[in-house]
């Protein structure tokens, strides 16, 4: 099984990346193929509402002059998707919002292509607004018929400067538990995928 974590922070090596690394660690130990992909330095534009994805139905966005389709290919292959973002004005980063909008629409256009995949949101925050950013990611997951596991608290870590989140022991414990929850859920649903195939809308 393959777990993909995507860091929506434009800052490399920051608190969002640290949280995602901790969430992936239990999955790697359990035998999953894991990958941490950063959006920093990648150009991903917002959705232009051309709706060509509904005509093409090729699991891709019709806009091909940025990095979205390369990321989409990995998303569509993943069994579990963990999306991480810093908190900007109580919401996700612009990079993450563009990814959410275009990924969600391509999924709908292709018969709910994300249906049945596991989705988890992770948020780094200095002080407030993290639950709104957390909800923004989960809204796309839930509207895409993905399965969202819980953990011991909201998947939130506190810190502003690089590395500061390492001092949030509760957040790091939560990331460990989240990774183990994704592992358990992935193994629990794997035998049922043929009976409940992905990409088939009710």
MDTraj code that builds the backbone (N, CA, C; nanometers):
import mdtraj as md
import numpy as np

residues = "UNK UNK UNK UNK UNK UNK UNK UNK UNK UNK UNK UNK UNK UNK UNK UNK UNK UNK UNK UNK UNK UNK UNK UNK UNK UNK UNK UNK UNK UNK UNK UNK UNK UNK UNK UNK UNK UNK UNK UNK UNK UNK UNK UNK UNK UNK UNK UNK UNK UNK UNK UNK UNK UNK UNK UNK UNK UNK UNK UNK UNK UNK UNK UNK UNK UNK UNK UNK UNK UNK UNK UNK UNK UNK UNK UNK UNK UNK UNK UNK UNK UNK UNK UNK UNK UNK UNK UNK UNK UNK UNK UNK UNK UNK UNK UNK UNK UNK UNK UNK UNK UNK UNK UNK UNK UNK UNK UNK UNK UNK UNK UNK UNK UNK UNK UNK UNK UNK UNK UNK UNK UNK UNK UNK UNK UNK UNK UNK UNK UNK UNK UNK UNK UNK UNK UNK UNK UNK UNK UNK UNK UNK UNK UNK UNK UNK UNK UNK UNK UNK UNK UNK UNK UNK UNK UNK UNK UNK UNK UNK UNK UNK UNK UNK UNK UNK UNK UNK UNK UNK UNK UNK UNK UNK UNK UNK UNK UNK UNK UNK UNK UNK UNK UNK UNK UNK UNK UNK UNK UNK UNK UNK UNK UNK UNK UNK UNK UNK UNK UNK UNK UNK".split()
xyz = np.array([
    [0.0834, -0.1192, 0.0000],
    [0.0000, 0.0000, 0.0000],
    [0.0874, 0.1250, 0.0000],
    [0.0337, 0.2306, -0.0557],
    [0.1103, 0.3532, -0.0790],
    [0.0426, 0.4703, -0.0097],
    [0.1184, 0.5386, 0.0770],
    [0.0699, 0.6579, 0.1464],
    [0.1471, 0.7790, 0.0969],
    [0.0741, 0.8792, 0.0514],
    [0.1336, 1.0014, 0.0000],
    [0.0992, 1.1177, 0.0923],
    [0.2006, 1.1858, 0.1431],
    [0.1803, 1.3069, 0.2213],
    [0.2242, 1.4261, 0.1366],
    [0.1407, 1.5284, 0.1308],
    [0.1718, 1.6469, 0.0518],
    [0.1804, 1.7675, 0.1442],
    [0.2951, 1.8332, 0.1391],
    [0.3202, 1.9508, 0.2214],
    [0.2813, 2.0755, 0.1430],
    [0.1745, 2.1415, 0.1866],
    [0.1263, 2.2607, 0.1194],
    [0.1926, 2.3888, 0.1643],
    [0.3000, 2.3784, 0.2405],
    [0.3699, 2.4986, 0.2852],
    [0.4720, 2.5422, 0.1808],
    [0.4819, 2.6724, 0.1544],
    [0.5874, 2.7201, 0.0651],
    [0.7250, 2.7202, 0.1301],
    [0.7297, 2.6888, 0.2599],
    [0.8558, 2.6880, 0.3339],
    [0.9055, 2.5444, 0.3500],
    [1.0239, 2.5165, 0.2990],
    [1.0825, 2.3838, 0.3125],
    [1.1379, 2.3647, 0.4533],
    [1.1235, 2.2424, 0.5042],
    [1.1815, 2.2080, 0.6334],
    [1.1132, 2.2712, 0.7522],
    [0.9899, 2.3180, 0.7338],
    [0.9187, 2.3855, 0.8407],
    [0.8337, 2.2923, 0.9246],
    [0.7444, 2.3506, 1.0022],
    [0.6649, 2.2738, 1.0977],
    [0.5661, 2.1788, 1.0310],
    [0.5094, 2.2200, 0.9183],
    [0.4171, 2.1305, 0.8474],
    [0.4897, 2.0052, 0.8021],
    [0.6083, 2.0222, 0.7479],
    [0.6880, 1.9086, 0.7024],
    [0.7229, 1.8146, 0.8175],
    [0.7559, 1.8720, 0.9319],
    [0.7895, 1.7906, 1.0495],
    [0.6696, 1.7063, 1.0919],
    [0.5528, 1.7664, 1.0974],
    [0.4323, 1.6916, 1.1365],
    [0.4032, 1.5783, 1.0397],
    [0.4134, 1.6066, 0.9109],
    [0.3860, 1.5033, 0.8105],
    [0.4871, 1.3889, 0.8192],
    [0.6116, 1.4222, 0.8442],
    [0.7142, 1.3189, 0.8585],
    [0.6818, 1.2266, 0.9753],
    [0.6357, 1.2842, 1.0855],
    [0.5980, 1.2034, 1.2015],
    [0.4747, 1.1171, 1.1724],
    [0.3818, 1.1661, 1.0917],
    [0.2621, 1.0883, 1.0580],
    [0.2955, 0.9715, 0.9658],
    [0.3942, 0.9896, 0.8795],
    [0.4316, 0.8825, 0.7861],
    [0.5145, 0.7726, 0.8520],
    [0.5845, 0.8063, 0.9588],
    [0.6778, 0.7108, 1.0201],
    [0.6125, 0.5777, 1.0595],
    [0.4962, 0.5768, 1.1268],
    [0.4342, 0.4484, 1.1613],
    [0.3932, 0.3684, 1.0383],
    [0.3568, 0.4358, 0.9318],
    [0.3187, 0.3663, 0.8090],
    [0.4399, 0.2986, 0.7455],
    [0.5523, 0.3683, 0.7440],
    [0.6742, 0.3080, 0.6904],
    [0.7145, 0.1862, 0.7724],
    [0.7032, 0.1972, 0.9044],
    [0.7369, 0.0836, 0.9908],
    [0.6443, -0.0344, 0.9664],
    [0.5198, -0.0054, 0.9276],
    [0.4209, -0.1117, 0.9048],
    [0.4304, -0.1711, 0.7648],
    [0.5246, -0.1232, 0.6852],
    [0.5470, -0.1832, 0.5545],
    [0.4870, -0.1090, 0.4368],
    [0.4280, 0.0071, 0.4605],
    [0.3733, 0.0860, 0.3512],
    [0.4859, 0.1517, 0.2720],
    [0.4613, 0.1716, 0.1436],
    [0.5441, 0.2619, 0.0652],
    [0.4984, 0.4037, 0.1002],
    [0.5907, 0.4893, 0.1404],
    [0.5539, 0.6254, 0.1804],
    [0.6311, 0.7265, 0.0984],
    [0.5687, 0.8414, 0.0781],
    [0.6346, 0.9509, 0.0066],
    [0.5866, 1.0834, 0.0641],
    [0.6809, 1.1750, 0.0840],
    [0.6500, 1.3109, 0.1265],
    [0.6821, 1.4036, 0.0104],
    [0.5810, 1.4698, -0.0396],
    [0.5937, 1.5572, -0.1554],
    [0.5666, 1.7007, -0.1133],
    [0.6572, 1.7905, -0.1415],
    [0.6396, 1.9308, -0.1075],
    [0.5939, 2.0120, -0.2275],
    [0.5046, 2.1062, -0.2028],
    [0.4593, 2.1952, -0.3098],
    [0.5482, 2.3185, -0.3232],
    [0.6408, 2.3376, -0.2317],
    [0.7313, 2.4510, -0.2386],
    [0.8103, 2.4467, -0.3684],
    [0.8099, 2.5571, -0.4409],
    [0.8821, 2.5642, -0.5672],
    [0.8056, 2.5119, -0.6866],
    [0.6885, 2.4527, -0.6611],
    [0.6054, 2.4026, -0.7695],
    [0.4952, 2.5046, -0.8003],
    [0.4699, 2.5249, -0.9269],
    [0.3649, 2.6179, -0.9676],
    [0.2345, 2.5411, -0.9860],
    [0.1346, 2.5712, -0.9018],
    [0.0017, 2.5122, -0.9161],
    [-0.0999, 2.6256, -0.9098],
    [-0.1668, 2.6491, -1.0206],
    [-0.2617, 2.7589, -1.0307],
    [-0.3997, 2.7166, -0.9801],
    [-0.4838, 2.8137, -0.9547],
    [-0.6210, 2.7851, -0.9149],
    [-0.7028, 2.7292, -1.0305],
    [-0.8145, 2.6679, -0.9979],
    [-0.9053, 2.6116, -1.0989],
    [-0.9659, 2.7259, -1.1810],
    [-0.9698, 2.7100, -1.3150],
    [-1.0279, 2.8129, -1.4022],
    [-1.1703, 2.7771, -1.4452],
    [-1.2264, 2.6709, -1.3893],
    [-1.3659, 2.6314, -1.4150],
    [-1.3958, 2.6140, -1.5638],
    [-1.3004, 2.5557, -1.6371],
    [-1.3233, 2.5301, -1.7796],
    [-1.4073, 2.4036, -1.8016],
    [-1.4095, 2.3149, -1.7022],
    [-1.4858, 2.1899, -1.7040],
    [-1.4440, 2.0952, -1.8172],
    [-1.3241, 2.1140, -1.8714],
    [-1.2739, 2.0225, -1.9735],
    [-1.2489, 1.8833, -1.9154],
    [-1.2259, 1.8768, -1.7842],
    [-1.2037, 1.7454, -1.7224],
    [-1.3268, 1.6575, -1.7339],
    [-1.4459, 1.7178, -1.7418],
    [-1.5688, 1.6406, -1.7596],
    [-1.5822, 1.5886, -1.9025],
    [-1.5193, 1.6559, -1.9960],
    [-1.5203, 1.6093, -2.1351],
    [-1.4125, 1.5038, -2.1572],
    [-1.2933, 1.5294, -2.1029],
    [-1.1798, 1.4408, -2.1294],
    [-1.1845, 1.3117, -2.0489],
    [-1.2259, 1.3201, -1.9225],
    [-1.2357, 1.2030, -1.8333],
    [-1.1090, 1.1164, -1.8394],
    [-0.9938, 1.1804, -1.8264],
    [-0.8660, 1.1095, -1.8358],
    [-0.7850, 1.1157, -1.7066],
    [-0.8522, 1.1459, -1.5946],
    [-0.7880, 1.1553, -1.4634],
    [-0.6858, 1.2687, -1.4565],
    [-0.6988, 1.3641, -1.5453],
    [-0.6054, 1.4751, -1.5486],
    [-0.6812, 1.6067, -1.5589],
    [-0.6113, 1.7145, -1.5212],
    [-0.6646, 1.8481, -1.5424],
    [-0.6280, 1.8917, -1.6839],
    [-0.7187, 1.9614, -1.7493],
    [-0.6942, 2.0059, -1.8867],
    [-0.5876, 2.1151, -1.8932],
    [-0.5627, 2.1843, -1.7832],
    [-0.4574, 2.2859, -1.7784],
    [-0.3248, 2.2146, -1.7544],
    [-0.2371, 2.2217, -1.8504],
    [-0.1148, 2.1403, -1.8461],
    [0.0128, 2.2233, -1.8354],
    [0.0009, 2.3513, -1.8020],
    [0.1200, 2.4355, -1.7963],
    [0.1711, 2.4581, -1.6543],
    [0.1321, 2.3680, -1.5615],
    [0.1864, 2.3750, -1.4264],
    [0.2071, 2.2339, -1.3736],
    [0.2346, 2.2210, -1.2435],
    [0.2770, 2.0930, -1.1859],
    [0.1621, 2.0042, -1.1398],
    [0.0379, 2.0486, -1.1559],
    [-0.0746, 1.9767, -1.0952],
    [-0.0859, 1.8325, -1.1427],
    [-0.0758, 1.8075, -1.2717],
    [-0.0983, 1.6719, -1.3213],
    [0.0063, 1.5724, -1.2730],
    [0.1297, 1.6175, -1.2535],
    [0.2313, 1.5287, -1.1968],
    [0.1942, 1.4885, -1.0543],
    [0.1416, 1.5829, -0.9782],
    [0.0982, 1.5536, -0.8416],
    [-0.0274, 1.4664, -0.8445],
    [-0.1199, 1.4960, -0.9356],
    [-0.2438, 1.4177, -0.9472],
    [-0.2159, 1.2708, -0.9749],
    [-0.1164, 1.2430, -1.0548],
    [-0.0826, 1.1041, -1.0864],
    [-0.0486, 1.0262, -0.9603],
    [0.0258, 1.0899, -0.8707],
    [0.0608, 1.0254, -0.7444],
    [-0.0623, 1.0125, -0.6539],
    [-0.1469, 1.1160, -0.6516],
    [-0.2675, 1.1126, -0.5696],
    [-0.3581, 0.9970, -0.6120],
    [-0.3771, 0.9802, -0.7408],
    [-0.4661, 0.8750, -0.7901],
    [-0.4106, 0.7356, -0.7621],
    [-0.2792, 0.7243, -0.7480],
    [-0.2182, 0.5948, -0.7167],
    [-0.2242, 0.5637, -0.5684],
    [-0.2347, 0.6664, -0.4858],
    [-0.2243, 0.6485, -0.3410],
    [-0.3452, 0.5764, -0.2820],
    [-0.3178, 0.4944, -0.1811],
    [-0.4242, 0.4343, -0.1001],
    [-0.4639, 0.5290, 0.0129],
    [-0.3665, 0.6059, 0.0607],
    [-0.3915, 0.7029, 0.1680],
    [-0.3245, 0.8343, 0.1311],
    [-0.3965, 0.9426, 0.1556],
    [-0.3496, 1.0764, 0.1224],
    [-0.3524, 1.1615, 0.2489],
    [-0.2365, 1.2151, 0.2882],
    [-0.2269, 1.3026, 0.4046],
    [-0.1853, 1.4410, 0.3548],
    [-0.2740, 1.5375, 0.3703],
    [-0.2469, 1.6722, 0.3221],
    [-0.2155, 1.7640, 0.4397],
    [-0.1031, 1.8322, 0.4304],
    [-0.0610, 1.9219, 0.5375],
    [-0.0510, 2.0653, 0.4908],
    [-0.0861, 2.1582, 0.5797],
    [-0.0808, 2.2999, 0.5454],
    [-0.0454, 2.3830, 0.6683],
    [0.0222, 2.4958, 0.6473],
    [0.0286, 2.5959, 0.7539],
    [-0.1044, 2.6706, 0.7573],
    [-0.1231, 2.7533, 0.8567],
    [-0.2469, 2.8304, 0.8690],
    [-0.2227, 2.9745, 0.8254],
    [-0.2884, 3.0136, 0.7168],
    [-0.2775, 3.1499, 0.6655],
    [-0.4132, 3.2176, 0.6779],
    [-0.4239, 3.3163, 0.7657],
    [-0.5497, 3.3874, 0.7871],
    [-0.6652, 3.2893, 0.8099],
    [-0.6421, 3.1977, 0.9006],
    [-0.7351, 3.0928, 0.9449],
    [-0.7738, 2.9948, 0.8352],
    [-0.6898, 2.9771, 0.7342],
    [-0.7227, 2.8805, 0.6291],
    [-0.5946, 2.8193, 0.5730],
    [-0.6111, 2.7357, 0.4700],
    [-0.4981, 2.6671, 0.4081],
    [-0.4155, 2.7648, 0.3249],
    [-0.2967, 2.7235, 0.2882],
    [-0.2129, 2.8042, 0.2003],
    [-0.2756, 2.8103, 0.0607],
    [-0.2354, 2.9089, -0.0174],
    [-0.2866, 2.9217, -0.1543],
    [-0.2511, 2.7995, -0.2380],
    [-0.1313, 2.7442, -0.2156],
    [-0.0893, 2.6250, -0.2891],
    [-0.1823, 2.5073, -0.2592],
    [-0.2148, 2.4902, -0.1314],
    [-0.3022, 2.3802, -0.0928],
    [-0.4440, 2.4005, -0.1452],
    [-0.4936, 2.5236, -0.1423],
    [-0.6296, 2.5485, -0.1919],
    [-0.6404, 2.5173, -0.3401],
    [-0.5404, 2.5554, -0.4180],
    [-0.5409, 2.5241, -0.5609],
    [-0.5407, 2.3728, -0.5830],
    [-0.4604, 2.3025, -0.5034],
    [-0.4552, 2.1562, -0.5144],
    [-0.5898, 2.0937, -0.4798],
    [-0.6522, 2.1397, -0.3725],
    [-0.7816, 2.0860, -0.3301],
    [-0.8881, 2.1067, -0.4373],
    [-0.8982, 2.2283, -0.4893],
    [-1.0037, 2.2600, -0.5851],
    [-0.9902, 2.1787, -0.7132],
    [-0.8708, 2.1721, -0.7668],
    [-0.8532, 2.1035, -0.8946],
    [-0.8558, 1.9524, -0.8794],
    [-0.7991, 1.9007, -0.7717],
    [-0.8043, 1.7561, -0.7471],
    [-0.9476, 1.7103, -0.7256],
    [-1.0214, 1.7854, -0.6440],
    [-1.1602, 1.7478, -0.6176],
    [-1.2446, 1.7478, -0.7425],
    [-1.2246, 1.8466, -0.8302],
    [-1.3056, 1.8530, -0.9514],
    [-1.2687, 1.7414, -1.0491],
    [-1.1409, 1.7126, -1.0634],
    [-1.0999, 1.6016, -1.1508],
    [-1.1571, 1.4698, -1.0985],
    [-1.1597, 1.4535, -0.9663],
    [-1.2182, 1.3320, -0.9092],
    [-1.3657, 1.3197, -0.9451],
    [-1.4424, 1.4276, -0.9281],
    [-1.5852, 1.4247, -0.9617],
    [-1.6056, 1.3961, -1.1100],
    [-1.5236, 1.4590, -1.1942],
    [-1.5370, 1.4429, -1.3390],
    [-1.5089, 1.3015, -1.3850],
    [-1.4343, 1.2268, -1.3045],
    [-1.3966, 1.0906, -1.3414],
    [-1.4666, 0.9868, -1.2528],
    [-1.5941, 1.0096, -1.2254],
    [-1.6743, 0.9109, -1.1539],
    [-1.6347, 0.8915, -1.0098],
    [-1.5989, 0.9993, -0.9404],
    [-1.5574, 0.9919, -0.7996],
    [-1.4308, 0.9080, -0.7842],
    [-1.3259, 0.9507, -0.8533],
    [-1.2012, 0.8741, -0.8570],
    [-1.1338, 0.8606, -0.7213],
    [-1.1620, 0.9513, -0.6284],
    [-1.1014, 0.9441, -0.4953],
    [-1.1836, 0.8595, -0.3980],
    [-1.2975, 0.8137, -0.4423],
    [-1.3872, 0.7385, -0.3544],
    [-1.3174, 0.6179, -0.2917],
    [-1.3303, 0.6054, -0.1602],
    [-1.2758, 0.4907, -0.0891],
    [-1.1314, 0.5064, -0.0460],
    [-1.0632, 0.6095, -0.0928],
    [-0.9272, 0.6330, -0.0454],
    [-0.9325, 0.6926, 0.0955],
    [-0.8252, 0.6770, 0.1695],
    [-0.8151, 0.7345, 0.3032],
    [-0.7606, 0.8758, 0.2906],
    [-0.8199, 0.9701, 0.3629],
    [-0.7727, 1.1076, 0.3610],
    [-0.7566, 1.1629, 0.5013],
    [-0.6431, 1.2235, 0.5298],
    [-0.6191, 1.2842, 0.6606],
    [-0.5594, 1.4228, 0.6418],
    [-0.6056, 1.5170, 0.7226],
    [-0.5568, 1.6544, 0.7188],
    [-0.4651, 1.6805, 0.8378],
    [-0.3569, 1.7570, 0.8129],
    [-0.2614, 1.7943, 0.9168],
    [-0.2346, 1.9436, 0.9042],
    [-0.2360, 2.0147, 1.0170],
    [-0.2234, 2.1607, 1.0131],
    [-0.1196, 2.2089, 1.1144],
    [-0.0312, 2.2964, 1.0685],
    [0.0615, 2.3664, 1.1575],
    [0.0092, 2.5082, 1.1783],
    [0.0190, 2.5576, 1.3008],
    [-0.0395, 2.6877, 1.3323],
    [0.0456, 2.7590, 1.4385],
    [0.0501, 2.8906, 1.4291],
    [0.1188, 2.9677, 1.5328],
    [0.0327, 2.9804, 1.6566],
    [-0.0977, 3.0169, 1.6352],
    [-0.1841, 3.0399, 1.7510],
    [-0.3285, 2.9986, 1.7271],
    [-0.3987, 3.0589, 1.6299],
    [-0.5407, 3.0300, 1.6083],
    [-0.5736, 3.0095, 1.4613],
    [-0.6914, 2.9515, 1.4367],
    [-0.7403, 2.9332, 1.3010],
    [-0.7172, 2.7964, 1.2412],
    [-0.6513, 2.7089, 1.3153],
    [-0.6140, 2.5792, 1.2584],
    [-0.7342, 2.4897, 1.2295],
    [-0.8371, 2.4949, 1.3133],
    [-0.9508, 2.4051, 1.2891],
    [-1.0241, 2.4418, 1.1602],
    [-1.0218, 2.5692, 1.1231],
    [-1.0847, 2.6077, 0.9964],
    [-1.0053, 2.5518, 0.8787],
    [-0.8734, 2.5611, 0.8849],
    [-0.7887, 2.5032, 0.7799],
    [-0.8076, 2.3508, 0.7744],
    [-0.8160, 2.2895, 0.8915],
    [-0.8406, 2.1450, 0.9025],
    [-0.9713, 2.1080, 0.8326],
    [-1.0749, 2.1866, 0.8569],
    [-1.2055, 2.1617, 0.7950],
    [-1.2005, 2.1788, 0.6435],
    [-1.1263, 2.2776, 0.5954],
    [-1.1178, 2.3022, 0.4520],
    [-1.0683, 2.1782, 0.3780],
    [-0.9641, 2.1158, 0.4312],
    [-0.9114, 1.9944, 0.3684],
    [-1.0126, 1.8809, 0.3790],
    [-1.0709, 1.8643, 0.4969],
    [-1.1656, 1.7548, 0.5157],
    [-1.2920, 1.7714, 0.4317],
    [-1.3310, 1.8946, 0.4022],
    [-1.4480, 1.9148, 0.3164],
    [-1.4266, 1.8499, 0.1793],
    [-1.3078, 1.8685, 0.1211],
    [-1.2802, 1.8050, -0.0081],
    [-1.2794, 1.6532, 0.0054],
    [-1.2189, 1.6026, 0.1126],
    [-1.2168, 1.4578, 0.1339],
    [-1.3590, 1.4011, 0.1398],
    [-1.4422, 1.4625, 0.2212],
    [-1.5761, 1.4093, 0.2443],
    [-1.6647, 1.4228, 0.1206],
    [-1.6527, 1.5336, 0.0484],
    [-1.7301, 1.5504, -0.0749],
    [-1.6823, 1.4555, -0.1849],
    [-1.5597, 1.4037, -0.1693],
    [-1.5043, 1.3101, -0.2674],
    [-1.5267, 1.1647, -0.2273],
    [-1.6051, 1.1422, -0.1212],
    [-1.6385, 1.0083, -0.0729],
    [-1.5165, 0.9331, -0.0209],
    [-1.4211, 1.0086, 0.0340],
    [-1.3045, 0.9466, 0.0951],
    [-1.3366, 0.9075, 0.2392],
    [-1.2500, 0.8282, 0.2992],
    [-1.2678, 0.7821, 0.4360],
    [-1.1696, 0.8579, 0.5241],
    [-1.2219, 0.9277, 0.6253],
    [-1.1403, 1.0160, 0.7084],
    [-1.1276, 0.9576, 0.8495],
    [-1.0088, 0.9106, 0.8879],
    [-0.9914, 0.8554, 1.0228],
    [-0.9699, 0.9652, 1.1259],
    [-1.0068, 0.9365, 1.2477],
    [-0.9803, 1.0283, 1.3573],
    [-0.8494, 0.9946, 1.4255],
    [-0.8112, 1.0772, 1.5225],
    [-0.6936, 1.0495, 1.6036],
    [-0.7264, 1.0900, 1.7467],
    [-0.6259, 1.1143, 1.8284],
    [-0.6523, 1.1428, 1.9690],
    [-0.6930, 1.2883, 1.9920],
    [-0.6740, 1.3748, 1.8896],
    [-0.7181, 1.5140, 1.8948],
    [-0.7193, 1.5638, 1.7519],
    [-0.7506, 1.6922, 1.7309],
    [-0.7353, 1.7467, 1.5963],
    [-0.5893, 1.7299, 1.5551],
    [-0.5664, 1.7090, 1.4255],
    [-0.4296, 1.6867, 1.3758],
    [-0.3583, 1.8208, 1.3583],
    [-0.3281, 1.8840, 1.4704],
    [-0.2759, 2.0205, 1.4728],
    [-0.1487, 2.0256, 1.5569],
    [-0.0485, 2.0994, 1.5075],
    [0.0737, 2.1212, 1.5835],
    [0.1039, 2.2695, 1.5926],
    [0.1545, 2.3125, 1.7077],
    [0.1778, 2.4548, 1.7325],
    [0.3259, 2.4911, 1.7191],
    [0.3502, 2.5964, 1.6425],
    [0.4856, 2.6465, 1.6252],
    [0.4898, 2.7488, 1.5141],
    [0.5743, 2.8471, 1.5274],
    [0.5909, 2.9479, 1.4219],
    [0.7249, 2.9306, 1.3520],
    [0.8347, 2.9403, 1.4274],
    [0.9670, 2.9271, 1.3683],
    [0.9950, 2.7818, 1.3318],
    [1.0831, 2.7615, 1.2355],
    [1.1164, 2.6262, 1.1916],
    [1.1593, 2.5393, 1.3095],
    [1.0991, 2.4223, 1.3192],
    [1.1349, 2.3274, 1.4237],
    [1.0632, 2.3463, 1.5549],
    [0.9915, 2.4555, 1.5694],
    [0.9264, 2.4845, 1.6976],
    [0.8203, 2.3805, 1.7332],
    [0.7594, 2.3192, 1.6324],
    [0.6557, 2.2189, 1.6570],
    [0.7124, 2.0946, 1.7262],
    [0.8435, 2.0753, 1.7185],
    [0.9049, 1.9614, 1.7886],
    [0.8862, 1.9714, 1.9391],
    [0.8552, 2.0911, 1.9885],
    [0.8296, 2.1080, 2.1310],
    [0.6859, 2.0799, 2.1704],
    [0.6004, 2.0501, 2.0729],
    [0.4595, 2.0198, 2.1004],
    [0.4441, 1.8678, 2.1111],
    [0.4659, 1.8160, 2.2305],
    [0.4651, 1.6711, 2.2513],
    [0.3301, 1.6095, 2.2180],
    [0.2214, 1.6799, 2.2495],
    [0.0886, 1.6271, 2.2202],
    [0.0674, 1.6126, 2.0698],
    [0.1142, 1.7107, 1.9938],
    [0.0994, 1.7046, 1.8482],
    [0.1774, 1.5871, 1.7901],
    [0.2981, 1.5656, 1.8375],
    [0.3794, 1.4560, 1.7855],
    [0.3182, 1.3207, 1.8218],
    [0.2617, 1.3103, 1.9412],
    [0.1915, 1.1867, 1.9788],
    [0.0695, 1.1659, 1.8910],
    [0.0024, 1.2749, 1.8580],
    [-0.1146, 1.2670, 1.7707],
    [-0.0754, 1.2191, 1.6315],
    [0.0384, 1.2680, 1.5801],
    [0.0850, 1.2248, 1.4480],
    [0.1180, 1.0760, 1.4478],
    [0.1795, 1.0298, 1.5542],
    [0.2085, 0.8861, 1.5668],
    [0.0798, 0.8054, 1.5634],
    [-0.0186, 0.8497, 1.6399],
    [-0.1462, 0.7793, 1.6439],
    [-0.2171, 0.7865, 1.5092],
    [-0.2090, 0.9021, 1.4434],
    [-0.2727, 0.9165, 1.3122],
    [-0.2142, 0.8180, 1.2127],
    [-0.0829, 0.8067, 1.2108],
    [-0.0204, 0.7110, 1.1202],
    [-0.0646, 0.5687, 1.1470],
    [-0.0750, 0.5325, 1.2752],
    [-0.1196, 0.3975, 1.3108],
    [-0.2667, 0.3768, 1.2751],
    [-0.3472, 0.4828, 1.2891],
    [-0.4887, 0.4729, 1.2519],
    [-0.5052, 0.4531, 1.1021],
    [-0.4256, 0.5236, 1.0226],
    [-0.4306, 0.5069, 0.8772],
    [-0.3881, 0.3653, 0.8389],
    [-0.2850, 0.3143, 0.9046],
    [-0.2391, 0.1775, 0.8781],
    [-0.3496, 0.0765, 0.9079],
    [-0.4110, 0.0889, 1.0250],
    [-0.5190, -0.0035, 1.0632],
    [-0.6340, 0.0040, 0.9633],
    [-0.6743, 0.1246, 0.9296],
    [-0.7876, 0.1422, 0.8395],
    [-0.7562, 0.0887, 0.7004],
    [-0.6363, 0.1177, 0.6512],
    [-0.5987, 0.0688, 0.5185],
    [-0.6030, -0.0813, 0.5093],
    [-0.5539, -0.1489, 0.6123],
    [-0.5540, -0.2957, 0.6118],
    [-0.6943, -0.3512, 0.6316],
    [-0.7796, -0.2766, 0.7031],
    [-0.9168, -0.3230, 0.7268],
    [-1.0017, -0.3158, 0.6006],
    [-0.9821, -0.2128, 0.5200],
    [-1.0683, -0.1960, 0.4028],
    [-1.0128, -0.2628, 0.2778],
    [-0.8851, -0.2981, 0.2776],
    [-0.8237, -0.3559, 0.1578],
    [-0.8989, -0.4770, 0.1033],
    [-0.9457, -0.5715, 0.1870],
    [-1.0144, -0.6891, 0.1318],
    [-1.1493, -0.6581, 0.0663],
    [-1.2039, -0.5391, 0.0898],
    [-1.3382, -0.5073, 0.0420],
    [-1.3393, -0.4210, -0.0836],
    [-1.2233, -0.3896, -0.1373],
    [-1.2179, -0.2964, -0.2491],
    [-1.2825, -0.3509, -0.3755],
    [-1.2757, -0.4803, -0.3971],
    [-1.3387, -0.5370, -0.5167],
    [-1.4898, -0.5294, -0.5058],
    [-1.5424, -0.5481, -0.3865],
    [-1.6865, -0.5418, -0.3675],
    [-1.7383, -0.3988, -0.3698],
    [-1.6495, -0.3025, -0.3387],
    [-1.6873, -0.1624, -0.3329],
    [-1.5837, -0.0832, -0.4131],
    [-1.5873, -0.0983, -0.5470],
    [-1.4774, -0.0455, -0.6287],
    [-1.4699, 0.1054, -0.6277],
    [-1.3464, 0.1555, -0.6399],
    [-1.3256, 0.2988, -0.6472],
    [-1.3768, 0.3504, -0.7814],
    [-1.4151, 0.4749, -0.7826],
    [-1.4518, 0.5388, -0.9077],
    [-1.5898, 0.5037, -0.9588],
    [-1.6742, 0.4448, -0.8762],
    [-1.8104, 0.4125, -0.9177],
    [-1.9072, 0.4883, -0.8293],
    [-1.9816, 0.5787, -0.8859],
    [-2.0748, 0.6590, -0.8067],
    [-2.2069, 0.5845, -0.7894],
    [-2.2694, 0.5981, -0.6709],
    [-2.3985, 0.5299, -0.6466],
    [-2.5081, 0.5869, -0.7357],
])
top = md.Topology()
chain = top.add_chain()
for i, resn in enumerate(residues, 1):
    res = top.add_residue(resn, chain, resSeq=i)
    for name in ("N", "CA", "C"):
        top.add_atom(name, md.element.get_by_symbol(name[0]), res)
traj = md.Trajectory(xyz[None], top)
